[in-house]
Amino acid sequence: VDDIATAGGISRATLYQYFASKDEIFSELLAECGGALMRVVRRLGPLGPTAQGFDNLHWWLGEWAWVYDRYATMFAQWNQLDTPASDYRPTVSGFVDAYTARIASRLESSGYTAPPEVDLAAAVMLVVHRMNAFRSTRGTTASAVPDEVLLDGLAVTVQLVLFPDTPDAVLASLGAVTAGAEVAPAPALPVPSNRFAGRSARVRRTVRDVLDAAARVFAERGYQAVSMDEIATAAGVARGTVYKYFSDKSDLLSVLAEEAHTELAELLARLPGPVAGHPLAVWLHAYLPAYRRHAGVVAVWSDRQVTTPVVLEHADGMSAALRANLARALGHVDRSYPFDLRVATLVASAALERLPLGLTVRGRDVADDEVVETMAAFLERGLLNPGNPPD
């Protein structure tokens, strides 16, 4: 509160005349940010597989990017807000539902249809949000891609997700969409540390219980909010037992980071390309529980919440594996329209990161089958779509 008062050029007492706490200021900004996004979507013109519909979509995404930049400090907290135990999750959930309903209404009036049990409106909102986070984070792959190229590629993807029969001439009308550079091959998987390999079966079971409990509470509450005492309680062991095997929370996170890197990178190496049948949904059914198991670690990686070298090494290795395997799967799509491969890999990365949990923040229960079908539809329509050249 003192920092906020100083930055605002007012006294602490003056600040407390208007806001009871820092949380109240945050809630007010969160509501203001949501209101700005709702105003943008209310001004969204008709959509559809036409030049006018594509232009309206491109405008909407550009305005969304402007709002994101204006309220970047709020959006930067998304991973912390979007945890099951967060006090703000009901607010976030309510906003997601209201915004998605507004988008769905606009799509319905534009003639949009989607397969049953598929919520592409919610998927679009979540992926666009994550793409804006990529765009605003210095040092990421997205920061090397010009904003206009990123926006154009995102617009092409969303247009195809919503209207997969859009003619190629409409998609090529932007002119700024360019072919991307080659992506480096996937790095080798990490060499297992086998830190507890020589210990007894009983010790290994105890360590496993502690690691599983830590992964679970990190995903539920966020790494920064969890203490070693809470991890011990969740694991059903004494506090001293946790410290017997892990020097501190950062040490425990390092082991989880290695496990997450290994399991997720192995899964990504099996990511199918554009082939007949529906192998993508089969792969997603394996990916979904693995991602959720490691969601707390992935959130730490995404926001660079720590400076621990081992954790960041695994984060960088996982990021490289993600880009390389997505580029391999997407680079073989024989598109008949221009598209930047770097943008394609970023959009797919955003989908794999945000949709497994984001699609479940709704006012109703969402089954895993529905999450998988929505993710598969998003990726197949938006990124594995070869296009529609004229007859």
C-alpha positions in Angstrom: 0.0 0.0 0.0 2.9 2.4 0.8 4.4 1.7 -2.6 1.1 2.4 -4.4 0.5 5.6 -2.4 4.1 6.8 -3.2 3.6 6.0 -6.9 0.3 7.9 -6.9 1.8 10.9 -5.2 -0.6 10.7 -2.3 -0.4 9.8 1.4 -1.3 6.4 2.8 -4.2 8.0 4.7 -5.6 9.5 1.5 -5.4 6.1 -0.2 -7.4 4.5 2.6 -10.2 7.0 2.2 -11.0 5.3 -1.1 -9.8 1.7 -0.7 -9.7 -0.5 2.3 -6.9 -2.6 1.1 -4.5 -3.5 -1.7 -6.9 -6.4 -2.6 -9.7 -3.9 -3.1 -7.6 -1.8 -5.5 -6.8 -5.0 -7.4 -10.5 -6.0 -7.6 -11.4 -2.6 -8.9 -8.8 -2.7 -11.6 -9.9 -6.3 -12.5 -13.4 -5.1 -13.0 -12.3 -2.0 -15.0 -10.1 -4.3 -17.2 -13.1 -6.6 -17.8 -15.3 -3.7 -18.6 -12.9 -2.4 -21.3 -12.8 -5.8 -23.0 -16.6 -6.0 -22.9 -16.8 -2.6 -24.6 -14.6 -3.8 -27.4 -16.6 -6.9 -28.1 -19.8 -4.9 -28.0 -18.4 -2.9 -30.9 -17.4 -6.0 -32.9 -19.0 -6.0 -36.3 -20.4 -9.1 -38.1 -18.0 -12.0 -38.6 -17.9 -14.6 -41.3 -15.9 -16.2 -44.1 -15.8 -12.9 -46.1 -13.4 -10.0 -46.5 -15.6 -7.8 -44.3 -15.9 -10.5 -41.6 -12.2 -11.1 -41.6 -11.5 -7.3 -41.4 -13.9 -7.0 -38.4 -12.1 -9.9 -36.7 -8.7 -8.4 -37.3 -9.9 -5.1 -35.8 -11.3 -6.9 -32.7 -7.9 -8.6 -32.1 -6.1 -5.3 -32.5 -8.3 -3.6 -30.0 -8.0 -6.5 -27.6 -4.2 -6.1 -27.8 -4.5 -2.4 -27.0 -6.6 -3.2 -23.9 -4.1 -5.9 -22.9 -1.2 -3.4 -23.1 -3.3 -0.8 -21.1 -3.9 -3.3 -18.3 -0.8 -5.5 -18.7 -0.2 -5.4 -14.9 -3.5 -7.1 -14.3 -3.2 -9.7 -17.1 0.3 -10.6 -15.8 -1.3 -12.0 -12.7 -3.5 -14.4 -14.7 -1.8 -17.6 -13.6 -2.1 -16.6 -10.0 -5.7 -15.6 -10.3 -6.7 -18.8 -12.3 -5.9 -21.3 -9.6 -8.7 -23.3 -7.9 -7.9 -21.9 -4.5 -7.7 -18.3 -5.6 -10.1 -15.8 -4.0 -10.4 -14.2 -7.5 -11.3 -17.3 -9.4 -15.1 -16.7 -9.1 -14.5 -13.2 -10.6 -12.3 -14.6 -13.4 -14.8 -17.4 -14.0 -17.7 -15.0 -14.2 -15.8 -12.8 -16.6 -14.8 -15.7 -18.8 -18.5 -16.9 -19.0 -19.8 -13.4 -19.7 -17.2 -12.6 -22.3 -17.6 -16.0 -24.0 -21.4 -15.7 -24.1 -21.0 -12.3 -25.8 -18.6 -13.7 -28.4 -20.9 -16.8 -28.9 -23.9 -14.4 -29.4 -21.9 -12.5 -32.1 -20.9 -15.7 -33.8 -24.4 -17.1 -33.8 -25.7 -14.0 -35.5 -22.9 -14.4 -38.1 -23.9 -17.9 -39.1 -21.1 -19.7 -37.2 -21.6 -23.4 -36.4 -19.5 -25.7 -34.3 -19.5 -29.4 -33.6 -21.5 -30.4 -30.6 -19.7 -30.5 -27.2 -17.0 -28.0 -28.6 -16.6 -24.6 -27.0 -14.5 -22.7 -29.6 -15.6 -19.3 -28.3 -14.0 -20.0 -25.0 -10.9 -21.5 -26.6 -10.4 -18.4 -28.8 -10.6 -16.1 -25.8 -8.1 -18.1 -23.8 -5.6 -18.5 -26.6 -5.8 -14.8 -27.6 -5.2 -13.8 -24.0 -2.1 -16.1 -23.9 -0.8 -14.8 -27.2 -1.0 -11.2 -25.9 1.0 -12.4 -22.8 3.6 -13.8 -25.2 3.7 -10.6 -27.1 4.3 -8.4 -24.1 6.9 -10.6 -22.4 10.5 -9.5 -23.3 12.9 -12.3 -24.1 10.3 -14.8 -25.4 10.2 -16.1 -29.0 7.2 -13.9 -29.6 9.2 -10.7 -28.8 11.3 -11.5 -31.9 8.2 -11.4 -34.2 7.0 -8.0 -35.2 3.6 -7.1 -33.6 1.9 -6.7 -37.0 3.1 -10.2 -38.1 1.9 -11.7 -34.8 -1.5 -10.1 -35.1 -1.9 -11.0 -38.7 -1.0 -14.7 -38.0 -3.3 -14.8 -35.0 -6.1 -13.3 -37.1 -5.7 -16.0 -39.8 -5.8 -18.7 -37.1 -8.9 -17.4 -35.4 -10.6 -16.9 -38.7 -10.0 -20.5 -39.7 -11.0 -21.8 -36.2 -14.4 -20.0 -36.5 -14.9 -20.2 -40.3 -12.7 -23.0 -41.7 -14.1 -22.6 -45.2 -12.8 -19.0 -45.5 -11.4 -18.6 -49.1 -7.6 -18.3 -49.3 -8.0 -15.0 -51.1 -9.6 -13.5 -47.9 -6.8 -14.9 -45.7 -4.1 -13.5 -48.0 -5.7 -10.1 -48.1 -3.6 -8.8 -45.2 -0.4 -8.9 -47.2 1.8 -8.7 -44.0 1.7 -12.4 -43.2 5.1 -13.9 -44.2 6.7 -17.2 -44.1 8.7 -17.9 -40.9 12.3 -19.1 -40.5 13.2 -22.7 -39.8 13.0 -23.8 -36.2 15.9 -25.7 -34.6 15.4 -29.4 -33.9 14.2 -30.6 -30.5 17.0 -30.8 -27.9 17.9 -34.0 -26.2 15.8 -35.0 -23.2 17.4 -34.2 -19.8 19.6 -36.9 -18.2 17.8 -38.2 -15.1 19.5 -37.2 -11.9 18.4 -40.4 -10.2 18.8 -38.5 -6.9 16.9 -41.1 -4.8 17.7 -44.2 -6.9 19.9 -45.8 -4.3 17.5 -45.3 -1.4 15.2 -48.0 0.1 11.7 -48.6 -1.4 10.2 -47.0 1.7 12.2 -43.8 1.3 11.3 -43.7 -2.4 7.6 -44.0 -1.6 7.8 -41.2 1.0 9.7 -39.0 -1.5 7.1 -39.8 -4.1 4.2 -38.8 -1.7 5.9 -35.5 -1.0 6.6 -34.7 -4.7 3.0 -35.6 -5.7 1.6 -33.5 -2.8 3.8 -30.5 -3.8 2.8 -30.8 -7.5 -0.9 -30.8 -6.5 -0.8 -27.8 -4.1 1.4 -25.8 -6.5 -1.2 -26.4 -9.2 -4.1 -25.5 -6.9 -2.7 -22.4 -5.1 0.4 -21.3 -7.0 4.0 -21.9 -6.1 4.6 -18.6 -4.3 1.6 -19.0 -2.0 2.5 -22.5 -0.7 4.7 -23.2 2.3 6.7 -26.3 3.2 4.4 -26.9 6.1 1.4 -27.0 3.7 3.3 -29.5 1.5 4.0 -31.7 4.5 0.3 -31.6 5.5 -0.8 -32.5 2.0 1.6 -35.4 1.9 0.6 -36.6 5.3 4.1 -36.5 6.7 5.9 -34.5 9.4 7.6 -31.2 8.5 10.9 -32.7 9.4 10.4 -35.5 6.9 10.1 -33.1 4.0 13.3 -31.3 5.1 15.1 -34.6 5.4 14.9 -35.0 1.7 14.6 -31.5 0.4 16.6 -28.5 1.6 13.8 -26.0 0.8 10.9 -25.4 -1.4 13.2 -24.4 -4.3 15.0 -27.7 -4.1 11.7 -29.5 -4.2 10.6 -27.5 -7.2 13.9 -28.4 -9.0 13.1 -32.1 -8.8 9.5 -31.5 -10.0 10.9 -29.3 -12.9 13.0 -32.2 -14.1 10.1 -34.6 -14.0 7.8 -32.1 -15.8 10.4 -31.5 -18.5 11.1 -35.2 -19.1 7.4 -36.3 -19.2 6.1 -33.4 -21.3 9.0 -33.4 -23.7 8.6 -37.1 -24.3 4.9 -36.6 -25.0 5.7 -33.7 -27.4 8.1 -35.9 -29.3 5.1 -38.1 -30.2 2.9 -35.2 -31.3 1.2 -36.3 -34.6 1.4 -34.2 -37.7 -1.4 -33.8 -40.2 -2.4 -37.4 -41.0 -5.7 -39.1 -41.7 -8.0 -40.1 -38.9 -8.1 -38.5 -35.5 -4.7 -39.2 -33.8 -4.6 -35.7 -32.4 -7.5 -36.4 -30.0 -5.8 -39.6 -28.9 -2.6 -37.7 -28.2 -4.5 -35.0 -26.3 -6.1 -37.6 -24.1 -2.6 -38.6 -23.0 -1.4 -34.9 -22.8 -4.3 -33.6 -20.7 -3.6 -35.5 -17.4 0.2 -35.1 -17.8 -0.1 -31.3 -18.2 -2.5 -31.0 -15.3 -0.1 -32.9 -13.1 2.7 -30.5 -13.9 0.5 -27.3 -14.2 2.0 -25.7 -11.1 5.6 -26.1 -12.5 4.5 -24.9 -16.0 3.0 -21.7 -14.3 6.4 -21.0 -12.7 8.1 -21.5 -16.0 5.6 -19.3 -17.9 5.9 -16.3 -15.5 9.6 -16.9 -14.6 8.6 -16.8 -11.0 12.0 -18.0 -9.7 15.6 -17.5 -10.5 16.8 -21.0 -9.6 19.2 -22.0 -12.3 18.2 -25.7 -12.5 14.5 -24.8 -12.8 15.2 -22.2 -15.5 17.4 -24.7 -17.4 14.4 -27.1 -17.5 12.1 -24.3 -18.5 14.3 -23.3 -21.4 14.7 -26.9 -22.5 11.0 -27.5 -22.3 10.3 -24.3 -24.3 12.8 -25.4 -27.0 11.2 -28.9 -27.2 7.8 -27.3 -27.5 8.7 -25.0 -30.3 10.6 -27.7 -32.2 8.0 -30.4 -32.0 5.1 -28.0 -32.8 7.1 -26.7 -35.8 7.7 -30.3 -37.0 4.0 -31.1 -36.7 2.8 -27.8 -38.3 5.5 -27.2 -40.8 4.3 -30.1 -43.0 0.9 -28.5 -43.6 0.7 -27.8 -47.3 -1.0 -24.4 -46.9 -2.3 -22.6 -50.0 -2.1 -19.2 -48.1 0.9 -17.5 -46.6 1.5 -18.0 -42.9 4.4 -17.4 -40.5 5.5 -20.7 -38.9 6.8 -18.9 -35.8 3.3 -17.5 -35.2 1.7 -21.0 -35.8 4.0 -22.5 -33.1 3.2 -19.8 -30.6 -0.6 -20.2 -31.1 -0.3 -23.9 -30.7 1.8 -23.4 -27.6 -0.8 -21.0 -26.2 -3.5 -23.6 -26.8 -1.6 -26.4 -25.2 -0.8 -24.3 -22.2 -4.1 -22.5 -21.5 -6.9 -24.8 -22.7 -6.4 -27.8 -20.4 -7.3 -25.8 -17.3 -8.9 -22.7 -18.8 -11.8 -24.6 -20.4 -12.8 -25.9 -17.0 -13.2 -22.5 -15.4 -16.9 -22.4 -16.3 -20.3 -22.2 -14.6 -20.8 -25.9 -15.3 -18.9 -29.2 -15.2 -16.7 -29.8 -18.2 -15.7 -33.4 -19.0 -12.3 -34.2 -20.2 -13.7 -35.5 -23.5 -15.2 -32.1 -24.1 -11.9 -30.4 -23.4 -10.1 -32.7 -25.8 -12.6 -32.3 -28.5 -12.4 -28.5 -28.2 -8.6 -28.5 -28.2 -8.5 -30.8 -31.2 -11.1 -28.7 -33.1 -9.1 -25.5 -32.4 -5.8 -27.0 -33.6 -7.2 -28.9 -36.6 -9.3 -26.0 -37.9 -6.9 -23.2 -37.1 -3.5 -24.7 -37.6 -3.7 -28.0 -39.5 -6.1 -26.5 -42.1 -4.5 -26.5 -45.6 -6.9 -23.8 -46.8 -9.5 -23.4 -49.5 -8.0 -22.4 -52.9 -10.5 -21.4 -55.6 -11.9 -24.2 -57.9 
